[in-house]
């Protein structure tokens, strides 16, 4: 963490109100109808109705420039909500820490070392639930702690040489889902390994290179319609994924406003859709994207002209390669433990050429140049697929977990100090 010298440790907590996307007037929200149909034996829930603007407030914010060790965060990697009053934080510290929303340290688990509940490489992800917490270390080592911090079980369940596992969520007590970056054996789509009282469930999505820069992501053999494709361009989209209750996998279409759910066996169980007008891919993209890339590279290189080959390489990554008529709707999804969905819209950026430039550089939002910045727009849905409203959050906010009306994540200030921050929807 960048920690410049400063005489006062800044700390913020609950209480400050910031309205980021205010509802217009005092009129009651319009009815948001749902339509249920069936396709190939799967229920399809479609929501429609006008956009409803929500207001949000800063529910809590804590962190510090300097102070006691428990007040400081160094490269926050994951945040997991425990309940409506506390959360776990994973950063580069040698333990995983649980905090109250006012910033009070409540509990620590794990340590640096080679013993039970310890890791030699640091922790990366945390999954609370059922009165326990699952922590995945970078070794990789999966550790299951009880409510008091005792080690229930641990394992190193990933096959050597299988590529870096990407955990995507908690499936059930002692279980997680993960993505694998390497092809599995022909016909393989799902595997289960048992380690005493610990069971690790994986759904392996084979990554098959079709042409340079393109890939096809395939799911379990019985997950009909699961195959998706992506070129890497912002305009071509890519599927978003998260895990909801109880171990349900949520998987978005790369381009359409559609989220499918799958159970632990890989069977598609439901489809959620939203009727909303598409945003056409704008004309004149190539010139605007090339100009934006050159400007970005020049700023990063302190005014030196960029190499033409570098501009061409980034342009290839930024321009659409697939034949879509409109901008993808969904950038990412977050699902609460009770099935509420928060959908980050890909098509709501006011300057889509600059959004594609930002994506081609691959930087986190906190590092975006001013020309790329714009608020993030989220749509919210209930567990039944009903549309609840839309809201804006700051560009630099990195969302990590949600409830029905709360979203928590990371915010960096102008000095690169990291704060755990929660935004709550204000009731209309």
Steps between C-alpha positions, in 0.01 A plus 500: 500500500623850415526671837645852468597683816202674654457637854141385550347159449175547307218270604140503387203303631123483468295814478605701193223521243584524131216495247642370174194428287189669634149389420299765319215651702287328758292287264468134599707256295333368186389139494769265368318207336642149467428258220563126541543266203669166435778426250639149458348405834666790684304782664575843350419807711490832313470835678384815327392850590674838518833567667468603866776724638613409852693709752787359704689611807839415643405249770855466633860562402811411696873495438795723585812666363688407815416365840454166674562192281136395512401836345729463197436306179764390252367396157149382588420191295159388622216598734232259618188602690419296813170667593344846518766624741839344413724381218831323430789677324787330316808704418878446511503475878588153635149437634139545388315755710134547593372853566182662621361761263637775724854369442540313830716190464297198620702192407801369309563157346801354327866591524824488303670161532477132410275370779123440518306808394816665370638585158847585376378711209213717626123481476294588195126434544247465782153339504293539820184303571328242718685627807840428350741650250688349205832663413702425189873568520728556203685170560224399401368373830133496604438543875166461675469687832216474750331800661768518772790488252584134554612297199232250392695368201744604233624364170705574192240373257614639167676268259860590430539648154127567460548876475421771752158435655267799504255467788162651423289432805388284785283208395406356841653423839862415428457532123605756239473529126802587294592562139802328344714671240608177329312237299367202688489146365261434212146491632597617848294781638464443868706343777473444873790434738442396862751579775367364828235742616584747224345466156604721214264515205626637171323580178777506240445722198737390223685781327551400136705729275328538162702781344753738659318732735178298499371228725196284549394432856315171538305382802402159631371265228143513632484880516328560166567841353787568739762556229601863451767681300705814546764686301629705794352827365271698727247517215490123457427437867578202714294300747482610862465245778416488871357257754174544690279283723544213567802450276309615191727616220395822322640539148430795268477509123791697349276733298129458588339615826467143625621314811466122526518300822645148540487258789801311639457226239535752218131488402345827383217587736380850408557794267456867599458764230437874495311681223703816441597677177844408360780753443627476141875470452598857399655585167850644455638275771838427347619862475372593846646192665841547334505866609404402854767232513770739378394762756502242779841366408647849470374592847641181648833557322514864617452652155720267295332379179387138522632228273264443204512125558377547856208717381413239236514218758267679740268605217461139395400417854255790528312476169207259465588174326159333517189596306278658765248773430505651847723557802495220761263571789686332788852557627480305828250356746492464879247274672407512869453196724123530455510542121485877448691591185707815438583541130775742392398641163760502223294720268442800730840670457447842335803455268516140384816551295684612814348210693651264243835677532494450878416131455786448255752630755355262759549732796283502810256788507698690764783534245282624215601828337252790531376460141390144574313568822125488551270375777415131508133418444349198678157342451355309797268199488318295762544123532192456280653709220291811571679822408544717813681808373825647368772705665839659439822439694840671466739393225773396742277278716588127472189299601558167678182383677131592531180453695152605386573870559873520588809479281849489653842532346822697472558871442841662457546871568732742317791381719426135412382429856254211501163513674242228556180671389132411502221672308139444601189560289275767647139386525271689264 
